[in-house]
Every structure is written in structure tokens, then in C-alpha cells.
Amino acid sequence: METKPPLPPFTVETATQKVRMAEDAWNSRDPDRVVQVYTEDTRWRNRAEFPVGREAVRTFLQRKWAKELDYRLIKELWATAGNRIAVRFAYEWRDDSGQWFRSYGNENWEFNEQGLMQRRFASINDLPIKQEDRKFHWPLGRRPDDHPGLSELGL
């Protein structure tokens, strides 16, 4: 059976590791990579969309990253208990007209015993920003270890 360590029940340390692994995967903007951490029957709420299953999530992510250009994400652990993790996040992106946004949100995650995410509930708000107000400046891909996180950036 497929497993994705660290496995629940989570400690603050293992939940923090899981959050960073998720951030790294999402910053790859590779839907095929990202969907591998979800159960085949994963259930999501993302804004007003409710994808069910890996294939629906893959399609959702393909559409997301075709729209949200130059995407850079930071996630931070908010709380953990048992097989659940609460995360807050912010990401910056631009649309095809060049308008930049910072999207803020919270996610609630629930994992099965194998460490695969079976449920993800996300609430997200988009704030238009000026290019000079951006805070996420690393090259596309994984956020460097020395780049400040959300708390350090005052977000």
C-alpha cells in the first residue's frame, strides 16, 4: 500500500515537515507531482469548487496554474491534532494582463493512516497588489530555506 511519510498522528515537528513538503510540491506547479499526495477519492473545497478524486484535482490544478502565472507560495503550520493539520498560506501570482495578486488563505487537511490527504478545505481571498509590493522574489520553484516565511514577512 502507498504511503507518504510523515504519517499521523502528527507532532508539531512532523506536521511542520508535512506542510513544507506540500509547499515544495505546489511551488513545482506540476499537477502530476502534486496529486500523488492525495487519496484516489480525495475530497476538496477550494473557493467555490468541489473537486473529488485525483483526476478532478489534477484538472483543477492544470487550470489553476494556466491562469495564475509566476506562482510562488508560502505555507505555515497553524495547528495540528491527530491526523489533521491546519495551515495558513499566502501566494503571489499575476494574470495574463500583468496584474499581480497576493492570495491569502487557510486550509484544513485530513490524512489517512498512510499519510495521504483525504480531505482538503481551503478558504482563499485575492488582493490585487502592485508589482513593487511583491514580497516573494525567489526564482520559480522551491522557496529557498533562507527566504522569510509568513510570520517573518508580517503576513
Secondary structure, DSSP 8 states (H G I E B T S, - for coil): ----SS-SS--HHHHHHHHHHHHHHHHHT-HHHHGGGEEEEEEEEETTB--BSHHHHHHHHHHHHHHSEEEEEEEEEEEEETTEEEEEEEEEEE-TTS-EEEEEEEEEEEE-TTS-EEEEEEEEEEEEE-GGG----S-SSS--TTS--HHHHT-
